[in-house]
Amino acid sequence: MIKQKRGNKKAMSVWIWILIILILIAIGVGIYFWLSGSGGGLGGGIPQPPALPE
């Protein structure tokens, strides 16, 4: 019984780490889209400054 409890704790900690990693990835993707300024489209990149007047 003790081994099963330890195994369940280890399995729970693995799931917690997976959730933390997924949350960090989601935050990173959100920051990328926020910085790129695109409304959800891929490949928008960081917007260029306006052109200088001639």
C-alpha positions as CSV (number, residue, x, y, z in Angstrom):
1,M,0.0,0.0,0.0
2,I,2.8,2.4,0.8
3,K,4.4,1.9,-2.7
4,Q,1.0,2.6,-4.3
5,K,0.7,5.9,-2.4
6,R,4.2,6.9,-3.4
7,G,3.5,6.0,-7.0
8,N,0.3,8.1,-7.0
9,K,2.1,11.1,-5.6
10,K,4.8,10.7,-8.3
11,A,2.1,10.5,-11.0
12,M,0.4,13.6,-9.6
13,S,3.7,15.5,-9.6
14,V,4.3,14.6,-13.2
15,W,0.9,15.9,-14.2
16,I,1.5,19.1,-12.3
17,W,4.8,19.6,-14.1
18,I,3.1,18.9,-17.4
19,L,0.5,21.5,-16.6
20,I,3.1,24.1,-15.6
21,I,5.0,23.5,-18.8
22,L,1.8,23.9,-20.9
23,I,0.9,27.1,-19.1
24,L,4.4,28.5,-19.7
25,I,4.2,27.6,-23.4
26,A,0.7,29.3,-23.7
27,I,2.1,32.4,-22.0
28,G,5.0,32.5,-24.4
29,V,2.8,32.1,-27.4
30,G,0.5,34.8,-26.1
31,I,3.4,37.2,-25.6
32,Y,4.7,36.4,-29.1
33,F,1.3,37.3,-30.7
34,W,1.0,40.4,-28.5
35,L,4.5,41.6,-29.6
36,S,3.9,40.7,-33.2
37,G,0.8,42.8,-33.2
38,S,-1.1,40.4,-35.5
39,G,-4.7,39.6,-34.7
40,G,-4.0,35.8,-34.5
41,G,-2.4,35.3,-37.9
42,L,0.9,33.5,-38.1
43,G,4.0,35.1,-39.6
44,G,2.9,38.7,-38.8
45,G,6.3,39.5,-37.3
46,I,7.1,42.7,-35.4
47,P,5.4,45.6,-37.2
48,Q,7.7,48.0,-39.0
49,P,7.7,51.7,-38.1
50,P,5.9,54.1,-40.5
51,A,7.8,55.2,-43.6
52,L,9.7,58.4,-43.4
53,P,8.2,61.4,-45.3
54,E,9.9,62.2,-48.5
